[in-house]
Amino acid sequence: HIFDLLGRRVATVLDGIETAGDHTVQFDARGLASGIYLYRISAGSFVETRRMVVVR
């Protein structure tokens, strides 16, 4: 999921179960305004939140 800095979910990139292994996901950010966003990746008990910057 993609969140704005107020914690609102603004997009869902992938929502489902994938097979084990390495995966690449591309996200089209054209619908987002310039700014800082957070994206969360989870797999089983692993959860990581990282920052991304959208610049127009």
mmCIF file as Biopython writes it, N, C-alpha, C and O atoms, coordinates in Angstrom:
data_model
#
loop_
_atom_site.group_PDB
_atom_site.id
_atom_site.type_symbol
_atom_site.label_atom_id
_atom_site.label_alt_id
_atom_site.label_comp_id
_atom_site.label_asym_id
_atom_site.label_entity_id
_atom_site.label_seq_id
_atom_site.pdbx_PDB_ins_code
_atom_site.Cartn_x
_atom_site.Cartn_y
_atom_site.Cartn_z
_atom_site.occupancy
_atom_site.B_iso_or_equiv
_atom_site.auth_seq_id
_atom_site.auth_asym_id
_atom_site.pdbx_PDB_model_num
ATOM 1   N N  . HIS A ? 1  ? 0.840  -1.180  0.000   1.0 0.0 1  A 1 
ATOM 2   C CA . HIS A ? 1  ? 0.000  0.000   0.000   1.0 0.0 1  A 1 
ATOM 3   C C  . HIS A ? 1  ? 0.884  1.243   0.000   1.0 0.0 1  A 1 
ATOM 4   O O  . HIS A ? 1  ? 2.027  1.211   0.457   1.0 0.0 1  A 1 
ATOM 5   N N  . ILE A ? 2  ? 0.333  2.336   -0.521  1.0 0.0 2  A 1 
ATOM 6   C CA . ILE A ? 2  ? 1.000  3.635   -0.524  1.0 0.0 2  A 1 
ATOM 7   C C  . ILE A ? 2  ? 0.194  4.559   0.375   1.0 0.0 2  A 1 
ATOM 8   O O  . ILE A ? 2  ? -1.032 4.617   0.276   1.0 0.0 2  A 1 
ATOM 9   N N  . PHE A ? 3  ? 0.893  5.291   1.264   1.0 0.0 3  A 1 
ATOM 10  C CA . PHE A ? 3  ? 0.238  6.184   2.214   1.0 0.0 3  A 1 
ATOM 11  C C  . PHE A ? 3  ? 0.798  7.591   2.084   1.0 0.0 3  A 1 
ATOM 12  O O  . PHE A ? 3  ? 1.977  7.766   1.780   1.0 0.0 3  A 1 
ATOM 13  N N  . ASP A ? 4  ? -0.055 8.609   2.317   1.0 0.0 4  A 1 
ATOM 14  C CA . ASP A ? 4  ? 0.460  9.971   2.428   1.0 0.0 4  A 1 
ATOM 15  C C  . ASP A ? 4  ? 0.988  10.162  3.847   1.0 0.0 4  A 1 
ATOM 16  O O  . ASP A ? 4  ? 0.896  9.253   4.672   1.0 0.0 4  A 1 
ATOM 17  N N  . LEU A ? 5  ? 1.541  11.343  4.134   1.0 0.0 5  A 1 
ATOM 18  C CA . LEU A ? 5  ? 2.146  11.562  5.445   1.0 0.0 5  A 1 
ATOM 19  C C  . LEU A ? 5  ? 1.127  11.700  6.563   1.0 0.0 5  A 1 
ATOM 20  O O  . LEU A ? 5  ? 1.498  11.721  7.737   1.0 0.0 5  A 1 
ATOM 21  N N  . LEU A ? 6  ? -0.149 11.794  6.220   1.0 0.0 6  A 1 
ATOM 22  C CA . LEU A ? 6  ? -1.197 11.809  7.239   1.0 0.0 6  A 1 
ATOM 23  C C  . LEU A ? 6  ? -1.684 10.398  7.558   1.0 0.0 6  A 1 
ATOM 24  O O  . LEU A ? 6  ? -2.566 10.211  8.396   1.0 0.0 6  A 1 
ATOM 25  N N  . GLY A ? 7  ? -1.099 9.405   6.878   1.0 0.0 7  A 1 
ATOM 26  C CA . GLY A ? 7  ? -1.456 8.017   7.135   1.0 0.0 7  A 1 
ATOM 27  C C  . GLY A ? 7  ? -2.622 7.501   6.315   1.0 0.0 7  A 1 
ATOM 28  O O  . GLY A ? 7  ? -3.081 6.378   6.525   1.0 0.0 7  A 1 
ATOM 29  N N  . ARG A ? 8  ? -3.108 8.311   5.379   1.0 0.0 8  A 1 
ATOM 30  C CA . ARG A ? 8  ? -4.223 7.875   4.528   1.0 0.0 8  A 1 
ATOM 31  C C  . ARG A ? 8  ? -3.689 7.012   3.393   1.0 0.0 8  A 1 
ATOM 32  O O  . ARG A ? 8  ? -2.702 7.361   2.746   1.0 0.0 8  A 1 
ATOM 33  N N  . ARG A ? 9  ? -4.342 5.892   3.160   1.0 0.0 9  A 1 
ATOM 34  C CA . ARG A ? 9  ? -3.939 5.041   2.038   1.0 0.0 9  A 1 
ATOM 35  C C  . ARG A ? 9  ? -4.382 5.714   0.753   1.0 0.0 9  A 1 
ATOM 36  O O  . ARG A ? 9  ? -5.566 6.001   0.576   1.0 0.0 9  A 1 
ATOM 37  N N  . VAL A ? 10 ? -3.442 5.967   -0.141  1.0 0.0 10 A 1 
ATOM 38  C CA . VAL A ? 10 ? -3.752 6.652   -1.395  1.0 0.0 10 A 1 
ATOM 39  C C  . VAL A ? 10 ? -3.687 5.713   -2.593  1.0 0.0 10 A 1 
ATOM 40  O O  . VAL A ? 10 ? -4.161 6.055   -3.676  1.0 0.0 10 A 1 
ATOM 41  N N  . ALA A ? 11 ? -3.102 4.531   -2.406  1.0 0.0 11 A 1 
ATOM 42  C CA . ALA A ? 11 ? -3.028 3.573   -3.515  1.0 0.0 11 A 1 
ATOM 43  C C  . ALA A ? 11 ? -2.720 2.184   -2.971  1.0 0.0 11 A 1 
ATOM 44  O O  . ALA A ? 11 ? -2.117 2.025   -1.909  1.0 0.0 11 A 1 
ATOM 45  N N  . THR A ? 12 ? -3.148 1.198   -3.724  1.0 0.0 12 A 1 
ATOM 46  C CA . THR A ? 12 ? -2.778 -0.188  -3.461  1.0 0.0 12 A 1 
ATOM 47  C C  . THR A ? 12 ? -2.094 -0.704  -4.711  1.0 0.0 12 A 1 
ATOM 48  O O  . THR A ? 12 ? -2.692 -0.728  -5.787  1.0 0.0 12 A 1 
ATOM 49  N N  . VAL A ? 13 ? -0.858 -1.112  -4.574  1.0 0.0 13 A 1 
ATOM 50  C CA . VAL A ? 13 ? -0.073 -1.550  -5.726  1.0 0.0 13 A 1 
ATOM 51  C C  . VAL A ? 13 ? -0.324 -3.026  -6.012  1.0 0.0 13 A 1 
ATOM 52  O O  . VAL A ? 13 ? -0.568 -3.407  -7.156  1.0 0.0 13 A 1 
ATOM 53  N N  . LEU A ? 14 ? -0.265 -3.837  -4.996  1.0 0.0 14 A 1 
ATOM 54  C CA . LEU A ? 14 ? -0.433 -5.278  -5.151  1.0 0.0 14 A 1 
ATOM 55  C C  . LEU A ? 14 ? -1.090 -5.790  -3.882  1.0 0.0 14 A 1 
ATOM 56  O O  . LEU A ? 14 ? -0.620 -5.518  -2.778  1.0 0.0 14 A 1 
ATOM 57  N N  . ASP A ? 15 ? -2.161 -6.522  -4.039  1.0 0.0 15 A 1 
ATOM 58  C CA . ASP A ? 15 ? -2.871 -7.032  -2.867  1.0 0.0 15 A 1 
ATOM 59  C C  . ASP A ? 15 ? -3.258 -8.477  -3.140  1.0 0.0 15 A 1 
ATOM 60  O O  . ASP A ? 15 ? -4.256 -8.749  -3.807  1.0 0.0 15 A 1 
ATOM 61  N N  . GLY A ? 16 ? -2.475 -9.380  -2.628  1.0 0.0 16 A 1 
ATOM 62  C CA . GLY A ? 16 ? -2.762 -10.786 -2.865  1.0 0.0 16 A 1 
ATOM 63  C C  . GLY A ? 16 ? -1.606 -11.647 -2.425  1.0 0.0 16 A 1 
ATOM 64  O O  . GLY A ? 16 ? -0.665 -11.170 -1.790  1.0 0.0 16 A 1 
ATOM 65  N N  . ILE A ? 17 ? -1.679 -12.899 -2.759  1.0 0.0 17 A 1 
ATOM 66  C CA . ILE A ? 17 ? -0.646 -13.858 -2.380  1.0 0.0 17 A 1 
ATOM 67  C C  . ILE A ? 17 ? 0.168  -14.198 -3.620  1.0 0.0 17 A 1 
ATOM 68  O O  . ILE A ? 17 ? -0.381 -14.537 -4.668  1.0 0.0 17 A 1 
ATOM 69  N N  . GLU A ? 18 ? 1.477  -14.103 -3.483  1.0 0.0 18 A 1 
ATOM 70  C CA . GLU A ? 18 ? 2.391  -14.424 -4.577  1.0 0.0 18 A 1 
ATOM 71  C C  . GLU A ? 18 ? 3.147  -15.704 -4.231  1.0 0.0 18 A 1 
ATOM 72  O O  . GLU A ? 18 ? 3.219  -16.097 -3.067  1.0 0.0 18 A 1 
ATOM 73  N N  . THR A ? 19 ? 3.697  -16.335 -5.232  1.0 0.0 19 A 1 
ATOM 74  C CA . THR A ? 19 ? 4.532  -17.511 -5.007  1.0 0.0 19 A 1 
ATOM 75  C C  . THR A ? 19 ? 5.848  -17.085 -4.366  1.0 0.0 19 A 1 
ATOM 76  O O  . THR A ? 19 ? 6.233  -15.918 -4.448  1.0 0.0 19 A 1 
ATOM 77  N N  . ALA A ? 20 ? 6.529  -18.016 -3.734  1.0 0.0 20 A 1 
ATOM 78  C CA . ALA A ? 20 ? 7.824  -17.726 -3.128  1.0 0.0 20 A 1 
ATOM 79  C C  . ALA A ? 20 ? 8.821  -17.328 -4.210  1.0 0.0 20 A 1 
ATOM 80  O O  . ALA A ? 20 ? 8.744  -17.814 -5.339  1.0 0.0 20 A 1 
ATOM 81  N N  . GLY A ? 21 ? 9.755  -16.446 -3.867  1.0 0.0 21 A 1 
ATOM 82  C CA . GLY A ? 21 ? 10.788 -16.041 -4.809  1.0 0.0 21 A 1 
ATOM 83  C C  . GLY A ? 21 ? 10.908 -14.543 -4.893  1.0 0.0 21 A 1 
ATOM 84  O O  . GLY A ? 21 ? 10.262 -13.811 -4.142  1.0 0.0 21 A 1 
ATOM 85  N N  . ASP A ? 22 ? 11.740 -14.086 -5.814  1.0 0.0 22 A 1 
ATOM 86  C CA . ASP A ? 22 ? 11.959 -12.660 -6.029  1.0 0.0 22 A 1 
ATOM 87  C C  . ASP A ? 22 ? 10.887 -12.111 -6.954  1.0 0.0 22 A 1 
ATOM 88  O O  . ASP A ? 22 ? 10.479 -12.771 -7.910  1.0 0.0 22 A 1 
ATOM 89  N N  . HIS A ? 23 ? 10.436 -10.902 -6.663  1.0 0.0 23 A 1 
ATOM 90  C CA . HIS A ? 23 ? 9.415  -10.258 -7.475  1.0 0.0 23 A 1 
ATOM 91  C C  . HIS A ? 23 ? 9.767  -8.796  -7.686  1.0 0.0 23 A 1 
ATOM 92  O O  . HIS A ? 23 ? 10.385 -8.171  -6.825  1.0 0.0 23 A 1 
ATOM 93  N N  . THR A ? 24 ? 9.380  -8.258  -8.817  1.0 0.0 24 A 1 
ATOM 94  C CA . THR A ? 24 ? 9.533  -6.842  -9.119  1.0 0.0 24 A 1 
ATOM 95  C C  . THR A ? 24 ? 8.156  -6.266  -9.358  1.0 0.0 24 A 1 
ATOM 96  O O  . THR A ? 24 ? 7.347  -6.846  -10.082 1.0 0.0 24 A 1 
ATOM 97  N N  . VAL A ? 25 ? 7.889  -5.116  -8.744  1.0 0.0 25 A 1 
ATOM 98  C CA . VAL A ? 25 ? 6.597  -4.453  -8.895  1.0 0.0 25 A 1 
ATOM 99  C C  . VAL A ? 25 ? 6.853  -3.030  -9.355  1.0 0.0 25 A 1 
ATOM 100 O O  . VAL A ? 25 ? 7.676  -2.325  -8.771  1.0 0.0 25 A 1 
ATOM 101 N N  . GLN A ? 26 ? 6.156  -2.604  -10.396 1.0 0.0 26 A 1 
ATOM 102 C CA . GLN A ? 26 ? 6.254  -1.225  -10.859 1.0 0.0 26 A 1 
ATOM 103 C C  . GLN A ? 26 ? 4.995  -0.483  -10.460 1.0 0.0 26 A 1 
ATOM 104 O O  . GLN A ? 26 ? 3.894  -1.034  -10.501 1.0 0.0 26 A 1 
ATOM 105 N N  . PHE A ? 27 ? 5.167  0.781   -10.069 1.0 0.0 27 A 1 
ATOM 106 C CA . PHE A ? 27 ? 4.052  1.596   -9.611  1.0 0.0 27 A 1 
ATOM 107 C C  . PHE A ? 27 ? 3.991  2.862   -10.445 1.0 0.0 27 A 1 
ATOM 108 O O  . PHE A ? 27 ? 4.988  3.572   -10.571 1.0 0.0 27 A 1 
ATOM 109 N N  . ASP A ? 28 ? 2.835  3.151   -11.014 1.0 0.0 28 A 1 
ATOM 110 C CA . ASP A ? 28 ? 2.612  4.359   -11.802 1.0 0.0 28 A 1 
ATOM 111 C C  . ASP A ? 28 ? 2.108  5.451   -10.863 1.0 0.0 28 A 1 
ATOM 112 O O  . ASP A ? 28 ? 0.962  5.407   -10.416 1.0 0.0 28 A 1 
ATOM 113 N N  . ALA A ? 29 ? 2.955  6.421   -10.568 1.0 0.0 29 A 1 
ATOM 114 C CA . ALA A ? 29 ? 2.630  7.473   -9.599  1.0 0.0 29 A 1 
ATOM 115 C C  . ALA A ? 29 ? 2.021  8.709   -10.254 1.0 0.0 29 A 1 
ATOM 116 O O  . ALA A ? 29 ? 1.956  9.763   -9.621  1.0 0.0 29 A 1 
ATOM 117 N N  . ARG A ? 30 ? 1.575  8.610   -11.501 1.0 0.0 30 A 1 
ATOM 118 C CA . ARG A ? 30 ? 1.010  9.791   -12.168 1.0 0.0 30 A 1 
ATOM 119 C C  . ARG A ? 30 ? -0.214 10.344  -11.457 1.0 0.0 30 A 1 
ATOM 120 O O  . ARG A ? 30 ? -0.527 11.524  -11.615 1.0 0.0 30 A 1 
ATOM 121 N N  . GLY A ? 31 ? -0.916 9.527   -10.676 1.0 0.0 31 A 1 
ATOM 122 C CA . GLY A ? 31 ? -2.099 9.994   -9.966  1.0 0.0 31 A 1 
ATOM 123 C C  . GLY A ? 31 ? -1.799 10.688  -8.647  1.0 0.0 31 A 1 
ATOM 124 O O  . GLY A ? 31 ? -2.716 11.156  -7.972  1.0 0.0 31 A 1 
ATOM 125 N N  . LEU A ? 32 ? -0.522 10.762  -8.271  1.0 0.0 32 A 1 
ATOM 126 C CA . LEU A ? 32 ? -0.142 11.374  -6.999  1.0 0.0 32 A 1 
ATOM 127 C C  . LEU A ? 32 ? 0.465  12.752  -7.219  1.0 0.0 32 A 1 
ATOM 128 O O  . LEU A ? 32 ? 1.172  12.982  -8.199  1.0 0.0 32 A 1 
ATOM 129 N N  . ALA A ? 33 ? 0.181  13.658  -6.301  1.0 0.0 33 A 1 
ATOM 130 C CA . ALA A ? 33 ? 0.799  14.984  -6.338  1.0 0.0 33 A 1 
ATOM 131 C C  . ALA A ? 33 ? 2.250  14.870  -5.871  1.0 0.0 33 A 1 
ATOM 132 O O  . ALA A ? 33 ? 2.628  13.885  -5.238  1.0 0.0 33 A 1 
ATOM 133 N N  . SER A ? 34 ? 3.054  15.879  -6.185  1.0 0.0 34 A 1 
ATOM 134 C CA . SER A ? 34 ? 4.426  15.913  -5.684  1.0 0.0 34 A 1 
ATOM 135 C C  . SER A ? 34 ? 4.409  15.861  -4.165  1.0 0.0 34 A 1 
ATOM 136 O O  . SER A ? 34 ? 3.547  16.464  -3.526  1.0 0.0 34 A 1 
ATOM 137 N N  . GLY A ? 35 ? 5.353  15.145  -3.596  1.0 0.0 35 A 1 
ATOM 138 C CA . GLY A ? 35 ? 5.433  15.070  -2.144  1.0 0.0 35 A 1 
ATOM 139 C C  . GLY A ? 35 ? 6.093  13.794  -1.675  1.0 0.0 35 A 1 
ATOM 140 O O  . GLY A ? 35 ? 6.615  13.011  -2.469  1.0 0.0 35 A 1 
ATOM 141 N N  . ILE A ? 36 ? 6.060  13.601  -0.375  1.0 0.0 36 A 1 
ATOM 142 C CA . ILE A ? 36 ? 6.656  12.427  0.254   1.0 0.0 36 A 1 
ATOM 143 C C  . ILE A ? 36 ? 5.543  11.444  0.596   1.0 0.0 36 A 1 
ATOM 144 O O  . ILE A ? 36 ? 4.502  11.821  1.134   1.0 0.0 36 A 1 
ATOM 145 N N  . TYR A ? 37 ? 5.782  10.193  0.277   1.0 0.0 37 A 1 
ATOM 146 C CA . TYR A ? 37 ? 4.820  9.126   0.535   1.0 0.0 37 A 1 
ATOM 147 C C  . TYR A ? 37 ? 5.539  7.966   1.210   1.0 0.0 37 A 1 
ATOM 148 O O  . TYR A ? 37 ? 6.764  7.860   1.148   1.0 0.0 37 A 1 
ATOM 149 N N  . LEU A ? 38 ? 4.783  7.119   1.841   1.0 0.0 38 A 1 
ATOM 150 C CA . LEU A ? 38 ? 5.319  5.914   2.463   1.0 0.0 38 A 1 
ATOM 151 C C  . LEU A ? 38 ? 4.735  4.703   1.756   1.0 0.0 38 A 1 
ATOM 152 O O  . LEU A ? 38 ? 3.554  4.691   1.408   1.0 0.0 38 A 1 
ATOM 153 N N  . TYR A ? 39 ? 5.555  3.690   1.544   1.0 0.0 39 A 1 
ATOM 154 C CA . TYR A ? 39 ? 5.027  2.443   0.997   1.0 0.0 39 A 1 
ATOM 155 C C  . TYR A ? 39 ? 5.358  1.317   1.956   1.0 0.0 39 A 1 
ATOM 156 O O  . TYR A ? 39 ? 6.428  1.294   2.563   1.0 0.0 39 A 1 
ATOM 157 N N  . ARG A ? 40 ? 4.431  0.389   2.084   1.0 0.0 40 A 1 
ATOM 158 C CA . ARG A ? 40 ? 4.580  -0.721  3.023   1.0 0.0 40 A 1 
ATOM 159 C C  . ARG A ? 40 ? 4.600  -2.033  2.255   1.0 0.0 40 A 1 
ATOM 160 O O  . ARG A ? 40 ? 3.736  -2.305  1.422   1.0 0.0 40 A 1 
ATOM 161 N N  . ILE A ? 41 ? 5.608  -2.832  2.560   1.0 0.0 41 A 1 
ATOM 162 C CA . ILE A ? 41 ? 5.750  -4.159  1.966   1.0 0.0 41 A 1 
ATOM 163 C C  . ILE A ? 41 ? 5.611  -5.179  3.088   1.0 0.0 41 A 1 
ATOM 164 O O  . ILE A ? 41 ? 6.240  -5.042  4.137   1.0 0.0 41 A 1 
ATOM 165 N N  . SER A ? 42 ? 4.795  -6.194  2.872   1.0 0.0 42 A 1 
ATOM 166 C CA . SER A ? 42 ? 4.661  -7.235  3.894   1.0 0.0 42 A 1 
ATOM 167 C C  . SER A ? 42 ? 4.661  -8.606  3.227   1.0 0.0 42 A 1 
ATOM 168 O O  . SER A ? 42 ? 4.113  -8.801  2.142   1.0 0.0 42 A 1 
ATOM 169 N N  . ALA A ? 43 ? 5.294  -9.539  3.916   1.0 0.0 43 A 1 
ATOM 170 C CA . ALA A ? 43 ? 5.345  -10.930 3.454   1.0 0.0 43 A 1 
ATOM 171 C C  . ALA A ? 43 ? 5.439  -11.805 4.688   1.0 0.0 43 A 1 
ATOM 172 O O  . ALA A ? 43 ? 6.476  -11.837 5.351   1.0 0.0 43 A 1 
ATOM 173 N N  . GLY A ? 44 ? 4.376  -12.509 4.999   1.0 0.0 44 A 1 
ATOM 174 C CA . GLY A ? 44 ? 4.361  -13.311 6.221   1.0 0.0 44 A 1 
ATOM 175 C C  . GLY A ? 44 ? 4.486  -12.404 7.431   1.0 0.0 44 A 1 
ATOM 176 O O  . GLY A ? 44 ? 3.693  -11.477 7.596   1.0 0.0 44 A 1 
ATOM 177 N N  . SER A ? 45 ? 5.477  -12.660 8.282   1.0 0.0 45 A 1 
ATOM 178 C CA . SER A ? 45 ? 5.684  -11.820 9.463   1.0 0.0 45 A 1 
ATOM 179 C C  . SER A ? 45 ? 6.586  -10.624 9.167   1.0 0.0 45 A 1 
ATOM 180 O O  . SER A ? 45 ? 6.783  -9.773  10.034  1.0 0.0 45 A 1 
ATOM 181 N N  . PHE A ? 46 ? 7.135  -10.548 7.955   1.0 0.0 46 A 1 
ATOM 182 C CA . PHE A ? 46 ? 7.996  -9.431  7.566   1.0 0.0 46 A 1 
ATOM 183 C C  . PHE A ? 46 ? 7.145  -8.256  7.126   1.0 0.0 46 A 1 
ATOM 184 O O  . PHE A ? 46 ? 6.272  -8.401  6.270   1.0 0.0 46 A 1 
ATOM 185 N N  . VAL A ? 47 ? 7.397  -7.086  7.712   1.0 0.0 47 A 1 
ATOM 186 C CA . VAL A ? 47 ? 6.726  -5.849  7.299   1.0 0.0 47 A 1 
ATOM 187 C C  . VAL A ? 47 ? 7.774  -4.750  7.285   1.0 0.0 47 A 1 
ATOM 188 O O  . VAL A ? 47 ? 8.506  -4.573  8.258   1.0 0.0 47 A 1 
ATOM 189 N N  . GLU A ? 48 ? 7.847  -4.010  6.185   1.0 0.0 48 A 1 
ATOM 190 C CA . GLU A ? 48 ? 8.787  -2.899  6.103   1.0 0.0 48 A 1 
ATOM 191 C C  . GLU A ? 48 ? 8.087  -1.711  5.474   1.0 0.0 48 A 1 
ATOM 192 O O  . GLU A ? 48 ? 7.355  -1.852  4.495   1.0 0.0 48 A 1 
ATOM 193 N N  . THR A ? 49 ? 8.318  -0.539  6.047   1.0 0.0 49 A 1 
ATOM 194 C CA . THR A ? 49 ? 7.777  0.709   5.518   1.0 0.0 49 A 1 
ATOM 195 C C  . THR A ? 49 ? 8.946  1.582   5.110   1.0 0.0 49 A 1 
ATOM 196 O O  . THR A ? 49 ? 9.880  1.791   5.883   1.0 0.0 49 A 1 
ATOM 197 N N  . ARG A ? 50 ? 8.887  2.093   3.886   1.0 0.0 50 A 1 
ATOM 198 C CA . ARG A ? 50 ? 9.964  2.935   3.354   1.0 0.0 50 A 1 
ATOM 199 C C  . ARG A ? 50 ? 9.366  4.213   2.794   1.0 0.0 50 A 1 
ATOM 200 O O  . ARG A ? 50 ? 8.154  4.317   2.608   1.0 0.0 50 A 1 
ATOM 201 N N  . ARG A ? 51 ? 10.218 5.172   2.532   1.0 0.0 51 A 1 
ATOM 202 C CA . ARG A ? 51 ? 9.796  6.479   2.038   1.0 0.0 51 A 1 
ATOM 203 C C  . ARG A ? 51 ? 10.099 6.594   0.550   1.0 0.0 51 A 1 
ATOM 204 O O  . ARG A ? 51 ? 11.096 6.062   0.063   1.0 0.0 51 A 1 
ATOM 205 N N  . MET A ? 52 ? 9.230  7.291   -0.161  1.0 0.0 52 A 1 
ATOM 206 C CA . MET A ? 52 ? 9.517  7.625   -1.557  1.0 0.0 52 A 1 
ATOM 207 C C  . MET A ? 52 ? 9.101  9.066   -1.797  1.0 0.0 52 A 1 
ATOM 208 O O  . MET A ? 52 ? 8.195  9.582   -1.142  1.0 0.0 52 A 1 
ATOM 209 N N  . VAL A ? 53 ? 9.768  9.702   -2.736  1.0 0.0 53 A 1 
ATOM 210 C CA . VAL A ? 53 ? 9.492  11.092  -3.067  1.0 0.0 53 A 1 
ATOM 211 C C  . VAL A ? 53 ? 8.987  11.147  -4.499  1.0 0.0 53 A 1 
ATOM 212 O O  . VAL A ? 53 ? 9.614  10.599  -5.406  1.0 0.0 53 A 1 
ATOM 213 N N  . VAL A ? 54 ? 7.853  11.810  -4.701  1.0 0.0 54 A 1 
ATOM 214 C CA . VAL A ? 54 ? 7.302  12.022  -6.037  1.0 0.0 54 A 1 
ATOM 215 C C  . VAL A ? 54 ? 7.597  13.466  -6.412  1.0 0.0 54 A 1 
ATOM 216 O O  . VAL A ? 54 ? 7.202  14.391  -5.703  1.0 0.0 54 A 1 
ATOM 217 N N  . VAL A ? 55 ? 8.295  13.658  -7.533  1.0 0.0 55 A 1 
ATOM 218 C CA . VAL A ? 55 ? 8.664  14.992  -8.003  1.0 0.0 55 A 1 
ATOM 219 C C  . VAL A ? 55 ? 8.066  15.195  -9.382  1.0 0.0 55 A 1 
ATOM 220 O O  . VAL A ? 55 ? 8.237  14.356  -10.267 1.0 0.0 55 A 1 
ATOM 221 N N  . ARG A ? 56 ? 7.380  16.282  -9.565  1.0 0.0 56 A 1 
ATOM 222 C CA . ARG A ? 56 ? 6.781  16.611  -10.867 1.0 0.0 56 A 1 
ATOM 223 C C  . ARG A ? 56 ? 7.596  17.666  -11.564 1.0 0.0 56 A 1 
ATOM 224 O O  . ARG A ? 56 ? 7.255  18.077  -12.674 1.0 0.0 56 A 1 
#
